[in-house]
Amino acid sequence: MRVLDLFSGLGGFSLGLERAGMKTIAFCEIEPFCRRVLAKHWPEVPCFEDVTTAQFPEADVICGGFPCQDVSRAGPRTGLSGARSGLYRELVRAIRLVRPRHAVMENVAALLDDGMGTVLGDVAESGHDAEWDCIPACAVGAPHERDRVWIVTHAQSDGRGQGRPGRPPDSFAGIRDEARRNAADPNGARLAFGQGFRRDAQQEQEAAERGSLQDVGQSLWPDEPALLGVDDGVPDRVERVRAIGNSLVPKIPEEIGRSIMKGYQEQ
């Protein structure tokens, strides 16, 4: 399935969806540092710069974590009327123009209290049904909370009144299974910062068969890099930290992508 990745950041969405068997055909990212990262890891994939003027290619899946600054409890709380978080409308525009089979969106959990109904209403007017859930990063074993709301949409038809196949019965089923596994593992969801999470031989084999384990010295979550608390004169370090802070855990879109792909395989 072809993926159009908007508000791409460091490519976490595409990394997860490609692990699930999809293929990214285009990015859209305005930050120069993130664009350099994307060009390094996806040199053949075009990257649009401005989401408000981009002409989107055909795609089966549109994904994007639209800006959260105006929705976040740490921000000005101007909501979707803010200049940044209001860019969610560009995701909606892409859905209406491209008519994908699915869209996957991500934002801070505070969206539930400030704008979720608007987003869902615009998605419905675009011909898509939606399901959503709040998923913290620790649910998939990451050593931090990073609670986010995830929205998965499914096209009601192909634009000609014909129903479209492939809607999974529960896009979050795989994540719930992963969360249960980690909750039962004292070295999983409750992993402390700076500690390596090591699996036993059977768990390593199962993870390898699922294609979900990125082996870094047998450690799923390698030690966190040390962050300097002073200005050291190297701007890329600041850009890197900011980009990581705005990113997401690829494991979550990976599991969502696997659920979507499974819906087509079972038909």
TIFIKE-812422 format. One line per 5 residues: number of its first residue (from 1); their letters; for each residue x, y, z of N, C-alpha, C. Coordinates in nm, 4 decimals, padded with zeros to 6 digits. Example, Ala and Ser with C-alpha at 12.3 -4.5 7.8 and 13.67 -1.06 7.14 Angstrom:
2
1	as	01.3190 -00.5690 00.7800 01.2300 -00.4500 00.7800 01.3200 -00.3300 00.7800  01.2850 -00.2250 00.7080 01.3670 -00.1060 00.7140 01.2900 00.0030 00.7870;
//
This chain:
267
1	mrvld	00.0840 -00.1188 00.0000 00.0000 00.0000 00.0000 00.0882 00.1248 00.0000  00.0501 00.2243 -00.0789 00.1280 00.3469 -00.0944 00.0929 00.4471 00.0154  00.1960 00.5045 00.0759 00.1776 00.5946 00.1891 00.2201 00.7363 00.1519  00.1334 00.8320 00.1789 00.1656 00.9741 00.1708 00.1827 01.0235 00.3132  00.3036 01.0637 00.3486 00.3392 01.0985 00.4860 00.3474 01.2502 00.4996;
6	lfsgl	00.2497 01.3109 00.5685 00.2466 01.4552 00.5887 00.2969 01.4896 00.7291  00.3478 01.6128 00.7458 00.4088 01.6532 00.8734 00.5070 01.5440 00.9163  00.5973 01.5094 00.8267 00.6744 01.3849 00.8379 00.7746 01.3825 00.9520  00.8283 01.4987 00.9907 00.9288 01.4986 01.0964 01.0480 01.4130 01.0588  01.0883 01.3244 01.1488 01.2032 01.2362 01.1256 01.1657 01.1086 01.0516;
11	ggfsl	01.0381 01.0916 01.0173 00.9970 00.9730 00.9426 00.9485 00.8579 01.0283  00.9126 00.8844 01.1540 00.8676 00.7766 01.2425 00.7438 00.7061 01.1923  00.6496 00.7819 01.1359 00.5288 00.7205 01.0811 00.5656 00.6227 00.9700  00.6454 00.6695 00.8744 00.6809 00.5850 00.7601 00.7639 00.4649 00.8015  00.8529 00.4849 00.8985 00.9336 00.3725 00.9455 00.8440 00.2611 00.9976;
16	glera	00.7429 00.2970 01.0778 00.6526 00.1961 01.1311 00.5662 00.1328 01.0239  00.5083 00.2134 00.9356 00.4196 00.1600 00.8324 00.4960 00.0752 00.7313  00.6202 00.1111 00.7039 00.6988 00.0288 00.6111 00.7358 -00.1050 00.6740  00.7566 -00.1082 00.8042 00.7788 -00.2367 00.8708 00.6558 -00.3257 00.8592  00.5385 -00.2639 00.8447 00.4145 -00.3400 00.8317 00.3900 -00.3849 00.6876;
21	gmkti	00.4768 -00.3445 00.5951 00.4645 -00.3890 00.4570 00.4184 -00.2826 00.3593  00.4068 -00.1584 00.4041 00.3651 -00.0503 00.3148 00.4875 00.0177 00.2542  00.4625 00.1129 00.1630 00.5723 00.1810 00.0945 00.5426 00.3299 00.0871  00.6343 00.4113 00.1366 00.6176 00.5562 00.1330 00.6500 00.6087 -00.0063  00.5588 00.6892 -00.0618 00.5807 00.7437 -00.1961 00.6106 00.8930 -00.1931;
26	afcei	00.5807 00.9622 -00.0815 00.6098 01.1049 -00.0728 00.6023 01.1511 00.0724  00.6880 01.2473 00.1054 00.6858 01.3137 00.2351 00.6427 01.4585 00.2158  00.6070 01.5218 00.3276 00.5873 01.6658 00.3293 00.6353 01.7161 00.4647  00.7411 01.7946 00.4647 00.8021 01.8415 00.5891 00.8704 01.9754 00.5641  00.8456 02.0715 00.6509 00.8979 02.2066 00.6305 01.0286 02.2334 00.7027;
31	epfcr	01.0603 02.1589 00.8094 01.1809 02.1841 00.8876 01.3053 02.1343 00.8139  01.4044 02.2227 00.7899 01.5234 02.1832 00.7134 01.5991 02.0648 00.7741  01.6135 02.0620 00.9079 01.6872 01.9524 00.9706 01.6180 01.8189 00.9438  01.4864 01.8152 00.9615 01.4117 01.6912 00.9377 01.4177 01.6513 00.7904  01.4158 01.7487 00.7026 01.4241 01.7187 00.5593 01.5578 01.6523 00.5266;
36	rvlak	01.6632 01.6940 00.5933 01.7942 01.6311 00.5703 01.7940 01.4866 00.6190  01.7296 01.4627 00.7328 01.7206 01.3257 00.7839 01.6418 01.2375 00.6875  01.5290 01.2883 00.6382 01.4469 01.2114 00.5450 01.5243 01.1821 00.4164  01.5982 01.2816 00.3671 01.6746 01.2628 00.2438 01.7840 01.1582 00.2616  01.8377 01.1484 00.3820 01.9423 01.0492 00.4087 01.8862 00.9081 00.4074;
41	hwpev	01.7707 00.8886 00.4705 01.7173 00.7530 00.4862 01.6210 00.7119 00.3752  01.5609 00.8100 00.3077 01.4723 00.7810 00.1946 01.5159 00.8673 00.0750  01.6351 00.8435 00.0218 01.6888 00.9319 -00.0833 01.6061 00.9338 -00.2112  01.5290 00.8295 -00.2365 01.4521 00.8221 -00.3604 01.3096 00.8753 -00.3457  01.2701 00.9111 -00.2246 01.1318 00.9534 -00.2007 01.1244 01.1062 -00.2027;
46	pcfed	01.0392 01.1649 -00.2876 01.0290 01.3115 -00.2921 00.9722 01.3676 -00.1626  01.0118 01.4896 -00.1307 00.9656 01.5541 -00.0084 00.9160 01.6946 -00.0410  00.7854 01.7163 -00.0269 00.7297 01.8497 -00.0436 00.7630 01.9316 00.0805  00.7745 02.0623 00.0615 00.8133 02.1468 00.1746 00.6935 02.2089 00.2448  00.5977 02.2614 00.1701 00.4866 02.3362 00.2280 00.3563 02.2583 00.2113;
51	vttaq	00.2993 02.2127 00.3207 00.1785 02.1309 00.3144 00.0592 02.2100 00.2616  00.0642 02.3428 00.2715 -00.0502 02.4239 00.2278 -00.0544 02.4429 00.0765  00.0568 02.4168 00.0087 00.0603 02.4352 -00.1366 00.0920 02.3067 -00.2125  00.1234 02.1995 -00.1417 00.1637 02.0744 -00.2064 00.0507 02.0150 -00.2891  00.0878 01.9595 -00.4031 -00.0043 01.8844 -00.4869 00.0190 01.7364 -00.4579;
56	fpead	-00.0752 01.6746 -00.3912 -00.0539 01.5410 -00.3383 -00.0684 01.4331 -00.4451  00.0192 01.3323 -00.4446 00.0061 01.2197 -00.5375 -00.0992 01.1201 -00.4882  -00.1376 01.0279 -00.5744 -00.2309 00.9226 -00.5345 -00.1656 00.8341 -00.4282  -00.2464 00.7932 -00.3312 -00.1949 00.7085 -00.2231 -00.3095 00.6280 -00.1637  -00.2740 00.5158 -00.1021 -00.3734 00.4313 -00.0353 -00.3905 00.4699 00.1107;
61	vicgg	-00.2843 00.5241 00.1701 -00.2856 00.5631 00.3108 -00.2233 00.7016 00.3236  -00.2894 00.7890 00.3971 -00.2318 00.9181 00.4332 -00.2070 00.9163 00.5833  -00.0883 00.9565 00.6252 -00.0585 00.9606 00.7681 -00.0021 01.0970 00.8036  -00.0144 01.1329 00.9303 00.0427 01.2583 00.9734 00.0135 01.2901 01.1188  00.1140 01.3395 01.1864 00.0957 01.3926 01.3207 00.0970 01.5441 01.3103;
66	fpcqd	-00.0206 01.6035 01.2962 -00.0245 01.7482 01.2733 00.0205 01.8233 01.3986  00.0668 01.9486 01.3838 00.1263 02.0222 01.4963 00.0339 02.0294 01.6176  00.0952 02.0168 01.7348 00.0174 02.0095 01.8587 00.0281 02.1349 01.9440  00.1100 02.2328 01.9023 00.1427 02.3441 01.9918 00.0205 02.4188 02.0430  -00.0819 02.4357 01.9606 -00.1993 02.5132 02.0018 -00.3000 02.4297 02.0801;
71	vsrag	-00.2809 02.2982 02.0800 -00.3710 02.2071 02.1512 -00.3111 02.1614 02.2829  -00.1789 02.1492 02.2861 -00.1093 02.0979 02.4035 -00.1367 02.1829 02.5269  -00.1442 02.1148 02.6399 -00.1635 02.1861 02.7667 -00.0437 02.2734 02.8012  00.0694 02.2486 02.7371 00.1880 02.3302 02.7609 00.1952 02.4496 02.6666  00.0965 02.4615 02.5743 00.0983 02.5680 02.4761 -00.0010 02.6783 02.5079;
76	prtgl	-00.0314 02.7627 02.4095 -00.1207 02.8772 02.4318 -00.2677 02.8388 02.4432  -00.3011 02.7132 02.4109 -00.4376 02.6610 02.4206 -00.5356 02.7387 02.3315  -00.4905 02.7772 02.2135 -00.5807 02.8406 02.1179 -00.6570 02.7376 02.0360  -00.6244 02.6115 02.0548 -00.6971 02.5040 01.9888 -00.6770 02.5008 01.8387  -00.7733 02.4458 01.7694 -00.7623 02.4288 01.6250 -00.7742 02.5597 01.5491;
81	sgars	-00.8054 02.6667 01.6197 -00.8052 02.7976 01.5550 -00.6641 02.8553 01.5486  -00.5708 02.7933 01.6172 -00.4319 02.8383 01.6146 -00.3678 02.8134 01.4797  -00.2650 02.8912 01.4495 -00.2001 02.8823 01.3191 -00.1334 02.7478 01.2954  -00.0824 02.6840 01.4024 -00.0109 02.5570 01.3851 -00.1047 02.4369 01.3878  -00.1783 02.4208 01.4969 -00.2674 02.3043 01.5054 -00.3787 02.3123 01.4019;
86	glyre	-00.4108 02.4334 01.3568 -00.5111 02.4482 01.2521 -00.4702 02.3854 01.1207  -00.3429 02.3480 01.1098 -00.2964 02.2817 00.9878 -00.3533 02.1406 00.9737  -00.4278 02.0936 01.0745 -00.4938 01.9636 01.0582 -00.5830 01.9666 00.9351  -00.6298 02.0870 00.8983 -00.7172 02.1007 00.7814 -00.6465 02.0586 00.6526  -00.5137 02.0656 00.6520 -00.4401 02.0208 00.5344 -00.4439 01.8683 00.5232;
91	lvrai	-00.4479 01.8009 00.6370 -00.4689 01.6555 00.6337 -00.6062 01.6231 00.5771  -00.7065 01.6994 00.6198 -00.8420 01.6792 00.5688 -00.8470 01.7092 00.4190  -00.7785 01.8175 00.3771 -00.7730 01.8506 00.2344 -00.7117 01.7358 00.1552  -00.6063 01.6781 00.2088 -00.5415 01.5667 00.1398 -00.6363 01.4471 00.1273  -00.7115 01.4189 00.2342 -00.8077 01.3082 00.2283 -00.9114 01.3330 00.1194;
96	rlvrp	-00.9607 01.4557 00.1103 -01.0643 01.4867 00.0116 -01.0118 01.4838 -00.1313  -00.8863 01.5235 -00.1508 -00.8293 01.5262 -00.2853 -00.7798 01.3892 -00.3305  -00.7098 01.3209 -00.2409 -00.6462 01.1936 -00.2771 -00.7438 01.0769 -00.2693  -00.8415 01.0859 -00.1806 -00.9371 00.9767 -00.1557 -00.8652 00.8458 -00.1226  -00.7860 00.8450 -00.0160 -00.7156 00.7224 00.0226 -00.8117 00.6216 00.0844;
101	rhavm	-00.7657 00.5010 00.0978 -00.8456 00.4002 00.1662 -00.8466 00.4238 00.3164  -00.7351 00.4730 00.3672 -00.7223 00.4942 00.5115 -00.6401 00.6199 00.5384  -00.6600 00.6759 00.6564 -00.5726 00.7817 00.7070 -00.5413 00.7495 00.8522  -00.4202 00.7823 00.8939 -00.3785 00.7604 01.0322 -00.3235 00.8928 01.0842  -00.3830 00.9436 01.1911 -00.3420 01.0727 01.2475 -00.2982 01.0537 01.3924;
106	envaa	-00.2138 01.1473 01.4364 -00.1626 01.1420 01.5735 -00.1526 01.2834 01.6286  -00.1833 01.2972 01.7582 -00.1663 01.4262 01.8251 -00.1653 01.4028 01.9759  -00.1453 01.5100 02.0508 -00.1424 01.4977 02.1957 -00.2807 01.4587 02.2487  -00.2824 01.3925 02.3638 -00.4084 01.3455 02.4210 -00.5028 01.4606 02.4547  -00.4490 01.5823 02.4738 -00.5323 01.6979 02.5055 -00.6292 01.7308 02.3932;
111	llddg	-00.6057 01.6788 02.2735 -00.6980 01.7014 02.1622 -00.8376 01.6500 02.1954  -00.8457 01.5472 02.2796 -00.9754 01.4907 02.3169 -01.0649 01.5945 02.3838  -01.0031 01.6889 02.4545 -01.0786 01.7920 02.5251 -01.0908 01.9213 02.4453  -01.0192 01.9308 02.3360 -01.0135 02.0592 02.2654 -00.9967 02.0377 02.1157  -01.1053 01.9970 02.0484 -01.1009 01.9896 01.9031 -01.1265 01.8538 01.8417;
116	mgtvl	-01.1343 01.7479 01.9246 -01.1528 01.6142 01.8693 -01.2825 01.6035 01.7885  -01.3894 01.6623 01.8399 -01.5170 01.6564 01.7681 -01.5089 01.7243 01.6332  -01.4348 01.8342 01.6249 -01.4181 01.9048 01.4979 -01.3426 01.8197 01.3977  -01.2334 01.7574 01.4435 -01.1544 01.6717 01.3546 -01.2388 01.5557 01.3030  -01.3103 01.4883 01.3927 -01.3913 01.3735 01.3522 -01.5040 01.4161 01.2581;
121	gdvae	-01.5620 01.5340 01.2844 -01.6676 01.5827 01.1973 -01.6165 01.6103 01.0571  -01.4990 01.6720 01.0464 -01.4421 01.6994 00.9151 -01.4037 01.5709 00.8423  -01.3555 01.4727 00.9189 -01.3229 01.3429 00.8588 -01.4492 01.2764 00.8052  -01.5579 01.2811 00.8816 -01.6843 01.2214 00.8379 -01.7365 01.2899 00.7120  -01.7268 01.4230 00.7072 -01.7706 01.4960 00.5882 -01.6844 01.4634 00.4667;
126	sghda	-01.5656 01.4120 00.4910 -01.4755 01.3734 00.3822 -01.5004 01.2309 00.3347  -01.6016 01.1649 00.3916 -01.6355 01.0298 00.3476 -01.5614 00.9193 00.4189  -01.5143 00.9464 00.5393 -01.4406 00.8447 00.6139 -01.5041 00.8218 00.7500  -01.5112 00.6947 00.7886 -01.5422 00.6590 00.9267 -01.4115 00.6613 01.0057  -01.4215 00.6696 01.1365 -01.2994 00.6782 01.2175 -01.3125 00.6000 01.3466;
131	ewdci	-01.2011 00.5520 01.3945 -01.1894 00.4955 01.5287 -01.0647 00.5564 01.5913  -01.0613 00.5624 01.7225 -00.9499 00.6286 01.7879 -00.9243 00.5687 01.9252  -00.8043 00.5950 01.9749 -00.7676 00.5479 02.1083 -00.6470 00.6278 02.1558  -00.6322 00.6398 02.2864 -00.5131 00.7009 02.3450 -00.4120 00.5901 02.3727  -00.2921 00.6070 02.3218 -00.1888 00.5042 02.3370 -00.0607 00.5710 02.3838;
136	pacav	-00.0160 00.5421 02.5052 00.1129 00.5952 02.5501 00.2273 00.5124 02.4933  00.3431 00.5726 02.4816 00.4587 00.5012 02.4281 00.4946 00.3804 02.5132  00.4722 00.3907 02.6446 00.5072 00.2787 02.7321 00.4198 00.1562 02.7065  00.3061 00.1735 02.6364 00.2212 00.0579 02.6055 00.2909 -00.0396 02.5124  00.3879 00.0104 02.4352 00.4625 -00.0787 02.3473 00.6053 -00.0984 02.3972;
141	gaphe	00.6277 -00.0705 02.5266 00.7555 -00.1012 02.5891 00.8556 00.0115 02.5936  00.8198 00.1311 02.5451 00.9156 00.2422 02.5482 00.9344 00.2920 02.6914  01.0511 00.3471 02.7219 01.0798 00.3899 02.8594 01.0303 00.5311 02.8905  00.9163 00.5697 02.8374 00.8583 00.6994 02.8682 00.7096 00.6941 02.8360  00.6336 00.7943 02.8828 00.4879 00.7894 02.8681 00.4435 00.8375 02.7306;
146	rdrvw	00.4663 00.9627 02.6956 00.4297 01.0190 02.5657 00.2899 00.9737 02.5230  00.1908 01.0104 02.6023 00.0526 00.9705 02.5744 -00.0001 01.0493 02.4555  -00.0531 00.9793 02.3559 -00.1011 01.0423 02.2339 -00.2347 00.9808 02.1914  -00.3156 01.0624 02.1243 -00.4378 01.0098 02.0663 -00.4087 00.9734 01.9207  -00.4550 00.8562 01.8798 -00.4356 00.8061 01.7440 -00.5725 00.7888 01.6796;
151	ivtha	-00.5864 00.8373 01.5587 -00.7117 00.8294 01.4835 -00.6858 00.7506 01.3557  -00.7647 00.6469 01.3324 -00.7544 00.5677 01.2097 -00.8859 00.5806 01.1349  -00.8792 00.6227 01.0088 -01.0010 00.6411 00.9305 -01.0092 00.5380 00.8193  -01.1317 00.5108 00.7778 -01.1578 00.4124 00.6728 -01.2575 00.4726 00.5750  -01.2246 00.4713 00.4472 -01.3136 00.5277 00.3456 -01.4455 00.4523 00.3422;
156	qsdgr	-01.5550 00.5271 00.3370 -01.6871 00.4654 00.3304 -01.7139 00.4074 00.1922  -01.6527 00.4642 00.0883 -01.6706 00.4153 -00.0482 -01.5512 00.4582 -00.1307  -01.5504 00.4205 -00.2585 -01.4403 00.4577 -00.3463 -01.4668 00.5886 -00.4183  -01.5679 00.6634 -00.3734 -01.6024 00.7886 -00.4374 -01.7066 00.7735 -00.5453  -01.7428 00.6505 -00.5772 -01.8452 00.6228 -00.6788 -01.9598 00.5412 -00.6200;
161	gqgrp	-01.9688 00.5450 -00.4876 -02.0782 00.4754 -00.4217 -02.0502 00.3298 -00.3928  -01.9289 00.2833 -00.4261 -01.8942 00.1440 -00.4032 -01.8169 00.1311 -00.2724  -01.8557 00.0349 -00.1905 -01.7845 00.0124 -00.0661 -01.6420 -00.0323 -00.0917  -01.5535 -00.0011 00.0013 -01.4141 -00.0388 -00.0158 -01.3788 -00.1476 00.0842  -01.3033 -00.2486 00.0399 -01.2661 -00.3577 00.1292 -01.1514 -00.3182 00.2198;
166	grppd	-01.1212 -00.4044 00.3149 -00.9998 -00.3913 00.3918 -01.0137 -00.3234 00.5260  -01.1354 -00.2893 00.5674 -01.1480 -00.2261 00.6978 -01.1235 -00.3287 00.8071  -01.0216 -00.3092 00.8885 -00.9963 -00.4051 00.9956 -01.1014 -00.3922 01.1046  -01.1390 -00.5022 01.1699 -01.2397 -00.4940 01.2758 -01.1927 -00.4103 01.3937  -01.0614 -00.4022 01.4160 -01.0075 -00.3242 01.5269 -00.8634 -00.2885 01.4923;
171	sfagi	-00.8406 -00.1638 01.4554 -00.7061 -00.1218 01.4152 -00.6075 -00.1228 01.5298  -00.6570 -00.1285 01.6527 -00.5699 -00.1191 01.7694 -00.5533 -00.2533 01.8410  -00.6030 -00.3610 01.7812 -00.5964 -00.4915 01.8476 -00.4522 -00.5334 01.8751  -00.3638 -00.5160 01.7761 -00.2250 -00.5551 01.7947 -00.1570 -00.4768 01.9045  -00.1922 -00.3488 01.9159 -00.1323 -00.2655 02.0197 -00.1807 -00.3080 02.1572;
176	rdear	-00.3078 -00.3429 02.1667 -00.3589 -00.3893 02.2961 -00.2890 -00.5187 02.3378  -00.2640 -00.6073 02.2412 -00.1903 -00.7298 02.2723 -00.0490 -00.6962 02.3197  00.0146 -00.6016 02.2502 00.1498 -00.5607 02.2883 00.1507 -00.4993 02.4272  00.0474 -00.4182 02.4568 00.0391 -00.3543 02.5883 00.0237 -00.4573 02.6984  -00.0561 -00.5618 02.6732 -00.0736 -00.6671 02.7735 00.0575 -00.7419 02.7967;
181	rnaad	00.1324 -00.7655 02.6887 00.2604 -00.8341 02.7037 00.3566 -00.7499 02.7872  00.3611 -00.6207 02.7603 00.4528 -00.5339 02.8327 00.4104 -00.5140 02.9771  00.2794 -00.5086 03.0020 00.2314 -00.4921 03.1391 00.2688 -00.6120 03.2247  00.2790 -00.7284 03.1612 00.3154 -00.8495 03.2339 00.4666 -00.8670 03.2457  00.5424 -00.7781 03.1821 00.6873 -00.7909 03.1796 00.7492 -00.6773 03.2618;
186	pngar	00.8061 -00.7067 03.3771 00.8624 -00.6006 03.4615 00.9762 -00.5251 03.3955  01.0352 -00.5805 03.2903 01.1417 -00.5111 03.2189 01.0921 -00.4471 03.0902  00.9608 -00.4461 03.0715 00.9046 -00.3916 02.9491 00.8532 -00.2520 02.9674  00.7219 -00.2388 02.9927 00.6617 -00.1062 03.0025 00.7169 -00.0260 03.1179  00.7663 -00.0932 03.2213 00.8177 -00.0208 03.3364 00.9697 -00.0027 03.3298;
191	lafgq	01.0234 -00.0129 03.2105 01.1674 00.0012 03.1908 01.2150 00.1392 03.2342  01.3210 00.1435 03.3105 01.3761 00.2720 03.3549 01.4651 00.3305 03.2462  01.4768 00.4619 03.2449 01.5644 00.5275 03.1488 01.7075 00.4782 03.1673  01.7760 00.4608 03.0546 01.9173 00.4257 03.0607 01.9435 00.2778 03.0747  01.8381 00.1948 03.0819 01.8567 00.0515 03.0940 01.8240 -00.0146 02.9613;
196	gfrrd	01.9000 -00.1160 02.9252 01.8715 -00.1909 02.8035 01.7678 -00.2973 02.8315  01.6726 -00.3115 02.7399 01.5690 -00.4143 02.7548 01.6115 -00.5356 02.6744  01.6384 -00.6465 02.7408 01.6843 -00.7658 02.6712 01.5793 -00.8762 02.6799  01.5561 -00.9385 02.5678 01.4597 -01.0479 02.5612 01.5331 -01.1807 02.5758  01.4592 -01.2829 02.6190 01.5198 -01.4149 02.6196 01.5156 -01.4707 02.4771;
201	aqqeq	01.5727 -01.5902 02.4560 01.5874 -01.6440 02.3205 01.4529 -01.6634 02.2510  01.3530 -01.7139 02.3241 01.2220 -01.7374 02.2637 01.1567 -01.6048 02.2228  01.1649 -01.5035 02.3087 01.1063 -01.3740 02.2766 01.1771 -01.3107 02.1565  01.3097 -01.3279 02.1492 01.3841 -01.2735 02.0364 01.3383 -01.3393 01.9070  01.3167 -01.4721 01.9100 01.2741 -01.5440 01.7914 01.1352 -01.4995 01.7487;
206	eaaer	01.0426 -01.4853 01.8455 00.9077 -01.4418 01.8135 00.9076 -01.3009 01.7556  00.9894 -01.2140 01.8123 00.9970 -01.0769 01.7622 01.0553 -01.0734 01.6223  01.1574 -01.1576 01.5983 01.2184 -01.1621 01.4656 01.1189 -01.2105 01.3612  01.0372 -01.3101 01.3985 00.9366 -01.3617 01.3051 00.8309 -01.2567 01.2726  00.7995 -01.1691 01.3713 00.7044 -01.0617 01.3462 00.7702 -00.9469 01.2707;
211	gslqd	00.9026 -00.9482 01.2645 00.9731 -00.8411 01.1962 00.9709 -00.7109 01.2721  00.9493 -00.7175 01.4036 00.9314 -00.5952 01.4805 01.0520 -00.5568 01.5644  01.1524 -00.6429 01.5724 01.2655 -00.6158 01.6600 01.3795 -00.5533 01.5805  01.4145 -00.4340 01.6171 01.5325 -00.3705 01.5598 01.6479 -00.3979 01.6559  01.7295 -00.4949 01.6199 01.8307 -00.5438 01.7128 01.9477 -00.4466 01.7236;
216	vgqsl	01.9637 -00.3884 01.8395 02.0787 -00.3029 01.8683 02.1511 -00.3673 01.9857  02.2417 -00.4586 01.9533 02.3114 -00.5302 02.0601 02.2151 -00.6059 02.1481  02.1105 -00.6639 02.0874 02.0059 -00.7373 02.1577 01.9234 -00.6488 02.2501  01.9353 -00.5182 02.2347 01.8614 -00.4269 02.3205 01.7545 -00.3572 02.2394  01.6254 -00.3766 02.2731 01.5171 -00.3131 02.2008 01.5176 -00.1632 02.2238;
221	wpdep	01.5434 -00.1217 02.3460 01.5505 00.0212 02.3772 01.6904 00.0511 02.4286  01.7820 00.0927 02.3397 01.9195 00.1203 02.3829 01.9247 00.2392 02.4764  02.0393 00.2550 02.5397 02.0561 00.3651 02.6349 02.0221 00.4978 02.5712  01.9533 00.5830 02.6479 01.9207 00.7166 02.5994 02.0486 00.7983 02.5844  02.0587 00.8782 02.4752 02.1783 00.9627 02.4613 02.1808 01.0713 02.5677;
226	allgv	02.2997 01.1038 02.6136 02.3127 01.2104 02.7131 02.2829 01.3448 02.6476  02.2034 01.4276 02.7126 02.1691 01.5592 02.6613 02.2404 01.6652 02.7443  02.3103 01.7543 02.6775 02.3822 01.8589 02.7489 02.2851 01.9692 02.7880  02.3024 02.0224 02.9066 02.2117 02.1244 02.9564 02.2606 02.2648 02.9334  02.3641 02.2818 02.8517 02.4173 02.4152 02.8238 02.4298 02.4336 02.6736;
231	ddgvp	02.4426 02.5576 02.6302 02.4626 02.5890 02.4896 02.6058 02.5551 02.4530  02.6230 02.4519 02.3682 02.7587 02.4116 02.3319 02.7984 02.4632 02.1943  02.7109 02.5461 02.1356 02.7455 02.6064 02.0080 02.7213 02.5184 01.8879  02.6635 02.4001 01.9066 02.6354 02.3093 01.7950 02.4853 02.3086 01.7705  02.4356 02.3823 01.6698 02.2913 02.3961 01.6532 02.2204 02.2659 01.6190;
236	drver	02.2889 02.1740 01.5507 02.2222 02.0495 01.5138 02.1798 01.9696 01.6357  02.2502 01.9843 01.7464 02.2111 01.9125 01.8677 02.0751 01.9633 01.9153  02.0551 02.0940 01.9108 01.9273 02.1514 01.9501 01.8177 02.1055 01.8551  01.8462 02.1087 01.7255 01.7478 02.0664 01.6265 01.7136 01.9187 01.6426  01.8157 01.8393 01.6743 01.7939 01.6955 01.6910 01.7019 01.6683 01.8090;
241	vraig	01.7283 01.7333 01.9209 01.6463 01.7123 02.0402 01.5027 01.7571 02.0145  01.4856 01.8708 01.9489 01.3515 01.9192 01.9185 01.2789 01.8218 01.8253  01.3498 01.7722 01.7240 01.2884 01.6800 01.6293 01.2472 01.5498 01.6970  01.3317 01.5000 01.7870 01.2977 01.3778 01.8609 01.1772 01.4023 01.9499  01.1732 01.5196 02.0129 01.0601 01.5523 02.0988 00.9293 01.5597 02.0237;
246	nslvp	00.9348 01.5985 01.8965 00.8138 01.6070 01.8146 00.7804 01.4759 01.7452  00.8673 01.3773 01.7595 00.8490 01.2526 01.6858 00.7580 01.1569 01.7617  00.7494 01.0358 01.7143 00.6641 00.9335 01.7738 00.7364 00.7997 01.7745  00.6806 00.7038 01.8467 00.7398 00.5703 01.8534 00.6921 00.4889 01.7337  00.7801 00.4498 01.6411 00.7375 00.3807 01.5193 00.6597 00.2515 01.5431;
251	kipee	00.6782 00.1914 01.6598 00.6100 00.0653 01.6889 00.4580 00.0807 01.6836  00.4073 00.1989 01.7195 00.2617 00.2170 01.7218 00.2040 00.2197 01.5810  00.2540 00.3043 01.4887 00.2020 00.2946 01.3513 00.2321 00.1604 01.2861  00.3388 00.0945 01.3291 00.3664 -00.0392 01.2751 00.2509 -00.1343 01.3055  00.2068 -00.1372 01.4303 00.0982 -00.2279 01.4675 -00.0333 -00.1871 01.4014;
256	igrsi	-00.0586 -00.0564 01.3896 -00.1782 -00.0106 01.3187 -00.1712 -00.0535 01.1725  -00.0532 -00.0372 01.1126 -00.0362 -00.0789 00.9734 -00.0567 -00.2278 00.9542  -00.0105 -00.3075 01.0493 -00.0300 -00.4526 01.0390 -00.1780 -00.4879 01.0450  -00.2544 -00.4168 01.1288 -00.3983 -00.4420 01.1364 -00.4670 -00.4068 01.0041  -00.4267 -00.2954 00.9441 -00.4842 -00.2559 00.8157 -00.4513 -00.3592 00.7085;
261	mkgyq	-00.3258 -00.4007 00.7020 -00.2851 -00.4989 00.6013 -00.3561 -00.6317 00.6222  -00.3757 -00.6695 00.7465 -00.4431 -00.7947 00.7773 -00.5853 -00.7936 00.7250  -00.6517 -00.6767 00.7287 -00.7879 -00.6675 00.6792 -00.7982 -00.7026 00.5314  -00.6949 -00.6726 00.4541 -00.6953 -00.7054 00.3116 -00.6558 -00.8507 00.2880  -00.5641 -00.9007 00.3689 -00.5182 -01.0384 00.3511 -00.6259 -01.1397 00.3823;
266	eq	-00.7175 -01.1044 00.4720 -00.8204 -01.1997 00.5144 -00.9410 -01.2041 00.4208  -00.9407 -01.1209 00.3162 -01.0573 -01.1202 00.2270 -01.0442 -01.2257 00.1192;
//
